[in-house]
Amino acid sequence: MLALTSGALAQENTSHDADLAAIQGASRAFSAAYCQGDTAAIRTLYTVDAVLLPPGRELVGADKAASWFAPRAGRENLTHQMKSSRIDLRGDLAVDTGTWHNSWRQGDGETQSASGGYLVVWERDFDGRWRIAYDMWQRPVE
């Protein structure tokens, strides 16, 4: 039977908190890169062999993920946020579920917005950074 000392338990909790903070930071970095149209930054947030599952599609690889989120002609992404409702850490994997929110403007049109659910599996990569290994979301609620 493994017994944890108070020091070992404190170290485990500190590591857990640091991992959660790193994942939440990476999530915010994705939203910022998406709004800025920074596909190079988006690419670095996905694992090389990431699986992206937009509704009705399957794309594999960080390059495909970056391409999927590339700016579209005439569309300006104003805000994007992934709000976690739960993050389960399991070693070098974390399962993150929650709600995404996006607002944008098409040309000179009015601001539009949408929200939906998501499930992201984060993986601690070879360099210790948390990256998206699986990314799936629901169509916007209408």
N, C-alpha and C positions, 0 to 999 in steps of 0.2 A: 504494500500500500504506500502510495506517495503522499507525503505530508508536506505542505507548503508552510514555510516560516513566514512571519509577517513581512520580512524584507523581500522574500521571493514573491509573495502575493502583491506587495506594493509595486515591484518591478513589472509583474505581469499586467497589472492595472495601468501602469504608466505606458507600457508598450501598446496596450489595447487603445488607450486614449490617443496616443500618437498616430496609430494606424487610422482610427476614425477621423482624426483631424486631417491627415494626408489625403484620405479618400474624399472628404468634403471639399478640401482645397482643389483637388483634381476636378471634381464636379463643377466647381465655380470657374475653374480655368477653361473647361469645355464650353460653358455658357458664354464666357467672355470671347473666346476664340470664334464661336459660332456667330455672335453678333458683329464681330469685327471682320468676318469673312477670312479669317486666318487659317487656311487649310493646312499649312505646315505645322502649326501648333496643334490642330485637331489630330493630325496623323500621329504625333508623338504621344497622344493620350490613349491610343489604342495599341493592343499587342499586334505584332506582325501578322498573326493568323486570326485576328478577331473575327467574330461572326456578328454581323449586323442583321437584325430581323425587323425591318420596317413592315408595316402591314402588307401581306401578300407577296413579300420578296425575301430573298436571302442573298447577302453579299458577304464575301470573305476577304479579309485583309485590311490593314490600316489604310492603304491607298484608296480602296473602294469606300471606306468610311469617310475619308477626307473629301472624296469626290461627291458623295451623297450630300454632305453638309456644305458644299461650296456655294458661294453666293449665286443667286439666280438673277437674271436680267430684270431690272426694274424693281426688285424687292429689297427692302431695307429691313433687316431684323433689328428691332428696337430693344427688346428685352428677351431674355431666356433664363429660366431657372429650373433646376431639378430639386424638388423638396423631398428629402428622404422621410419616409414614415417608419422605416426599419432598415438597419444595416446589421447583418449577421456575419461576424468574422469567424472564419474557420481556417486557421493557419495562414497560408499564402493566398487564400480566396476570401472574397467578401461578397455577399448577396445583398444588393441594395434595391429596395422597392419604394416607390413613392409616386409623386405626381409631377409632371413637367408642365411648365407654363411658357408660352411664347407670345410676343406681340410683334407686329410688323406693319409695314406700309408698302403698298404696291403703287409705284409711281407717285402721283400727287394725291392718291386716294386717302381715305380715312384710315386711321389705325384699326387694325383687326387683331383679334387675339384668339387663342385656342389653348386647351388644356387636355391632358389625358394621363393615363397611368403608364409607368415604366417598370422594367426589371433590368438591372445591370449587374453583371457578374464582373467584379474587379479581381485582378490577379497581380500579386507582387511579382514584378518582372525581374530579369537577371540583374538589373542595376539597383534593385531595392525599391523602385518607384511603383506605385499602384497605377495600373493601366486597365482599360476596359477590354475584357476578353469576349463578353457577350453583351449585346445591347438590343433590347426589344421594347417596343412601346405600342400602346393602343392608339387607334385613330382618335382625333379630337371628339369630345362629347358635344353633340349638337343640340 
